[in-house]
Amino acid sequence: MGRRGFGIGAIMGGFSTYMLAKRTELMGDLAPAGSDVRLTYHMVALALMAVALLMFIRAGLTIVRTLTGRARKPAQKSARGFAAEPAEPSSFDADAALARYVERKALEPKPVANPERQPAPVHRGFGRKAV
């Protein structure tokens, strides 16, 4: 089906959403005067109109891209389902990077605990301290 099929689906969805928005607006018009329900119906209708507009824009872009031949082509996948390997292999060596990291960590001095420093007393309980 591809991109063109989605354009047609977006047009149909846009018209459906537009018709639903018009029905919702009519329900708001027929609501009793002075009730808060009218505003609710009209706000929902406005949101539906915005969704319909976005669907029409998406469909238009899809149709223009299809007609001009600029449709996006999906990335080719290998047998495992991942994107195909790049043509030239990478010069990155993970084993060498890990070895450099372990060597650098081994050369760093380890922090020494200060024996004079006492840990702060733990405050247990809630509210005022008993005297």
C-alpha positions in Angstrom: 0.0 0.0 0.0 2.8 2.4 0.8 2.7 6.2 1.2 -0.1 6.8 -1.3 -2.4 4.5 0.6 -1.7 6.5 3.8 -2.6 9.7 2.0 -6.0 8.3 1.0 -6.6 7.0 4.5 -5.7 10.4 5.9 -8.1 12.1 3.6 -10.9 9.7 4.6 -10.0 10.2 8.3 -10.0 14.0 7.8 -13.4 14.0 6.3 -14.8 11.7 9.0 -13.3 13.9 11.7 -14.6 17.0 10.0 -18.2 15.5 9.8 -18.0 14.5 13.5 -16.9 18.1 14.4 -19.9 19.5 12.5 -22.3 17.2 14.3 -20.8 18.1 17.6 -21.1 21.8 16.8 -24.7 21.3 15.9 -25.3 19.6 19.2 -23.8 22.6 20.9 -26.1 24.9 18.8 -29.2 22.9 19.8 -28.3 22.9 23.6 -30.4 25.2 25.8 -29.4 28.8 25.8 -27.3 29.9 28.7 -26.1 26.4 29.6 -22.4 25.6 30.0 -22.9 22.5 27.8 -22.9 24.7 24.7 -19.3 25.9 25.4 -18.2 22.3 26.0 -19.7 21.1 22.7 -18.1 24.0 20.8 -14.7 23.4 22.3 -14.8 19.7 21.4 -15.9 20.6 17.9 -13.0 23.1 17.6 -10.5 20.4 18.7 -11.9 18.0 16.2 -11.6 20.6 13.5 -7.9 21.0 14.4 -7.4 17.2 14.1 -9.1 17.2 10.8 -7.0 20.0 9.5 -3.8 18.2 10.6 -5.0 15.1 8.8 -5.7 17.0 5.6 -2.2 18.6 5.8 -0.6 15.2 6.3 -2.5 13.8 3.3 -1.6 16.7 1.1 2.1 16.4 1.9 2.0 12.7 1.3 0.3 13.2 -2.1 2.7 15.9 -3.1 5.7 13.7 -2.2 4.3 10.8 -4.1 3.6 12.8 -7.2 7.0 14.4 -7.2 8.8 11.2 -6.5 10.3 12.4 -3.2 8.5 9.8 -1.1 10.6 8.5 1.8 12.0 5.0 1.3 12.2 2.8 4.3 15.7 1.7 5.4 16.6 -1.7 4.1 16.7 -4.4 6.8 19.0 -7.4 7.1 17.8 -10.9 7.8 17.9 -10.2 11.6 15.6 -7.2 11.3 18.2 -4.5 12.0 19.4 -1.9 9.6 21.9 -3.1 7.1 25.6 -2.9 8.1 27.5 0.1 6.8 29.7 -0.4 3.8 33.0 0.2 5.5 33.7 -1.2 8.9 34.2 1.1 11.9 37.7 1.6 13.3 36.3 1.6 16.9 37.7 -1.2 19.0 35.5 -1.8 22.1 38.0 -4.2 23.7 40.8 -1.7 23.5 38.5 1.1 24.9 37.6 -1.2 27.9 41.2 -2.0 28.5 42.2 1.7 28.6 39.3 2.4 31.0 40.3 -0.4 33.4 44.0 0.7 33.2 43.1 4.3 34.0 40.9 3.3 36.9 43.7 1.1 38.3 46.1 4.1 38.3 43.8 6.4 40.2 44.4 6.7 43.9 41.6 5.2 46.0 40.0 7.6 48.5 41.1 7.0 52.1 38.5 7.3 54.8 39.3 10.0 57.5 39.4 8.2 60.9 38.9 11.5 62.8 35.6 12.2 61.1 32.6 10.9 62.9 29.4 10.1 61.1 26.6 12.4 61.9 24.2 11.1 64.5 21.0 9.6 63.1 17.9 11.5 64.1 15.1 9.1 64.7 11.6 10.1 65.2 9.3 12.9 64.3 8.7 16.2 66.1 10.7 17.9 68.9 13.7 16.3 70.5 13.3 15.1 74.0 15.5 17.1 76.5 
